[in-house]
Amino acid sequence: MEYEERYLHLNEAIDVDSHVICKYRVRTSMKMTTAAAAIATEQSTGTWTKLSTLKEDNFLKRSGKVTAIDGDVATIAFPVEDFSLDIGGVPQILSVIAGNLFGLEALEGVRLEEVVFPQSILKEFKGPKYGVDGIRKILKRPKKPLVGTIVKPKIGLSPKETAEYVYEAGMGGLTNGKDDETLSNQKFCPLEDRVVAIAEALDRVKSETGHVMIHAINVSTNGHQILEVAERAQELGATQLMVDVLTCGFGAIQVLAEDPSIKLPIHVHRTMHGAMTRDPQHGINMNVFATLARMVGGDALHVGTFGVGKMKGHPGEDLASKDLCLTKNLPYKRVMPVASGGVHPGMIKKFVDIAGMDLQIQAGGGVSGHPGGVRGGARAMVQAVDAAYEGIELEAYAKDHKELAQALEKWGSA
């Protein structure tokens, strides 16, 4: 590759305040310096040969710089001025740090493992409206992990049936419910009818017990519609919104988080992430998405089940994503990490041991598949969270709590 050496700045001091720093894991048969330079080339100046239009001063200002190579990991710094935040935003950021590089013929595999933004970029985003502390305040639950459910089956129930599920879950003590990612506005469960029915169910729970529960309504839709759909859901009594961030785009989260008319917390679902995060040698680390979701204003984010649940993942990456939700190194409110996917009460103690108390744990089949039905499953989840919070082993706690004992008998413990 012509001018490869111009992209190589190994062991040189780089001003981290004026660059976006990315780490890429590279699989290639060529020299790592050549492969890394190819990434820097494609994602900045986009040239592999000498150009009559490329002046030396512009080249040095605009080009990505390979600053380090450690085994199969290359660190590349992109100048801040390569990014357009007033119009481009996260879509343009991703086109720079995770764009055409995945199709480069010279690379057998490449994975974006990490991104660190300078303050000059971070300050352009507002982050969550609510985050951990705001959601806890709504739920009047200052310390314990949140405990929730996903309405199952994910599609097929009517608004009345969905609301009854939520009511039973709330009466069992759950703090959170949510639509699943494929439920939208199907004829068997229209969004507006569903919102009204669920709002009435949550009101019944509160009036009968004093218990507060919220439910995330899936408002994922086309970009030009999402604000209107969210406003309508809020108007009809929704208590939380849910967006499938990778199918809708990060801009969908940002427009809801920053619009003053939207007063509800946003639950961020990561459906489709496995297409990009599952292969350890090609794609994008979930940590990148966790960082971006926090920047654009997500209040709660799925981070995985730390290798415990049904969804294949990378336990270390799940934990790192959880840490990115909560770290004080980002200038935003903390995001509530959500553990979801094949969850049942027997896993909860392990989740808390691994990830701590600032966690939302939610189960679908692990609630509705309980021998005692949805209410029994909800109680078992609550009992498991209480046991973990109090530091009591599940089997010991189950001796005095029937629903937890039934869950452990059916599914065991992790």
Secondary structure as the mmCIF struct_conf table of DSSP 4:
data_model
#
loop_
_struct_conf.conf_type_id
_struct_conf.id
_struct_conf.beg_label_comp_id
_struct_conf.beg_label_asym_id
_struct_conf.beg_label_seq_id
_struct_conf.end_label_comp_id
_struct_conf.end_label_asym_id
_struct_conf.end_label_seq_id
TURN_TY1_P TURN_TY1_P1 GLU A 2 TYR A 3
HELX_RH_AL_P HELX_RH_AL_P1 GLU A 4 TYR A 7
STRN STRN1 LEU A 8 LEU A 8
TURN_TY1_P TURN_TY1_P2 LEU A 10 ASN A 11
HELX_RH_3T_P HELX_RH_3T_P1 VAL A 16 SER A 18
STRN STRN2 HIS A 19 ARG A 27
BEND BEND1 SER A 29 MET A 30
HELX_RH_AL_P HELX_RH_AL_P2 MET A 32 GLN A 43
TURN_TY1_P TURN_TY1_P3 SER A 44 THR A 45
BEND BEND2 TRP A 48 THR A 49
TURN_TY1_P TURN_TY1_P4 SER A 52 THR A 53
HELX_RH_AL_P HELX_RH_AL_P3 GLU A 56 ARG A 62
BEND BEND3 SER A 63 SER A 63
STRN STRN3 LYS A 65 ASP A 70
TURN_TY1_P TURN_TY1_P5 GLY A 71 ASP A 72
STRN STRN4 VAL A 73 PRO A 79
HELX_RH_3T_P HELX_RH_3T_P2 VAL A 80 ASP A 82
TURN_TY1_P TURN_TY1_P6 LEU A 85 GLY A 88
HELX_RH_AL_P HELX_RH_AL_P4 GLY A 89 ILE A 97
BEND BEND4 ALA A 98 GLY A 99
HELX_RH_3T_P HELX_RH_3T_P3 ASN A 100 GLY A 103
TURN_TY1_P TURN_TY1_P7 GLU A 105 ALA A 106
BEND BEND5 GLU A 108 GLU A 108
STRN STRN5 GLY A 109 VAL A 116
HELX_RH_AL_P HELX_RH_AL_P5 GLN A 119 LEU A 122
TURN_TY1_P TURN_TY1_P8 LYS A 123 GLU A 124
BEND BEND6 LYS A 129 TYR A 130
HELX_RH_AL_P HELX_RH_AL_P6 GLY A 131 LEU A 139
TURN_TY1_P TURN_TY1_P9 LYS A 140 LYS A 140
BEND BEND7 PRO A 142 LYS A 144
HELX_LH_PP_P HELX_LH_PP_P1 PRO A 145 PRO A 145
STRN STRN6 LEU A 146 ILE A 150
BEND BEND8 LYS A 152 ILE A 155
HELX_RH_AL_P HELX_RH_AL_P7 PRO A 159 MET A 171
TURN_TY1_P TURN_TY1_P10 GLY A 172 GLY A 173
BEND BEND9 THR A 175 THR A 175
STRN STRN7 ASN A 176 LYS A 178
TURN_TY1_P TURN_TY1_P11 GLU A 181 THR A 182
BEND BEND10 SER A 184 ASN A 185
TURN_TY1_P TURN_TY1_P12 LYS A 187 PHE A 188
BEND BEND11 CYS A 189 CYS A 189
HELX_RH_AL_P HELX_RH_AL_P8 LEU A 191 THR A 209
STRN STRN8 ILE A 214 ASN A 218
TURN_TY1_P TURN_TY1_P13 GLY A 223 GLN A 225
HELX_RH_AL_P HELX_RH_AL_P9 ILE A 226 GLU A 235
TURN_TY1_P TURN_TY1_P14 LEU A 236 GLY A 237
BEND BEND12 THR A 239 THR A 239
STRN STRN9 GLN A 240 ASP A 244
HELX_RH_AL_P HELX_RH_AL_P10 VAL A 245 CYS A 248
HELX_RH_AL_P HELX_RH_AL_P11 PHE A 250 GLU A 258
TURN_TY1_P TURN_TY1_P15 PRO A 260 SER A 261
BEND BEND13 LEU A 264 LEU A 264
STRN STRN10 ILE A 266 HIS A 269
TURN_TY1_P TURN_TY1_P16 THR A 271 HIS A 273
HELX_RH_AL_P HELX_RH_AL_P12 GLY A 274 THR A 277
BEND BEND14 ARG A 278 ARG A 278
TURN_TY1_P TURN_TY1_P17 PRO A 280 GLN A 281
BEND BEND15 HIS A 282 HIS A 282
STRN STRN11 GLY A 283 ILE A 284
HELX_RH_AL_P HELX_RH_AL_P13 MET A 286 VAL A 296
TURN_TY1_P TURN_TY1_P18 GLY A 297 GLY A 297
BEND BEND16 ASP A 299 ASP A 299
STRN STRN12 ALA A 300 HIS A 302
TURN_TY1_P TURN_TY1_P19 PHE A 306 GLY A 307
BEND BEND17 GLY A 309 MET A 311
HELX_RH_AL_P HELX_RH_AL_P14 PRO A 315 LEU A 326
TURN_TY1_P TURN_TY1_P20 LYS A 328 ASN A 329
BEND BEND18 LEU A 330 TYR A 332
HELX_LH_PP_P HELX_LH_PP_P2 LYS A 333 VAL A 335
STRN STRN13 MET A 336 SER A 340
BEND BEND19 GLY A 341 GLY A 342
HELX_RH_3T_P HELX_RH_3T_P4 PRO A 345 MET A 347
HELX_RH_AL_P HELX_RH_AL_P15 ILE A 348 ALA A 355
BEND BEND20 MET A 357 ASP A 358
STRN STRN14 GLN A 360 ALA A 363
BEND BEND21 GLY A 364 GLY A 364
HELX_RH_AL_P HELX_RH_AL_P16 GLY A 365 SER A 368
TURN_TY1_P TURN_TY1_P21 GLY A 369 GLY A 369
BEND BEND22 HIS A 370 HIS A 370
TURN_TY1_P TURN_TY1_P22 PRO A 371 GLY A 372
HELX_RH_AL_P HELX_RH_AL_P17 GLY A 373 GLU A 390
TURN_TY1_P TURN_TY1_P23 GLY A 391 GLY A 391
HELX_RH_AL_P HELX_RH_AL_P18 LEU A 394 ALA A 398
TURN_TY1_P TURN_TY1_P24 LYS A 399 ASP A 400
HELX_RH_AL_P HELX_RH_AL_P19 LYS A 402 TRP A 411
#
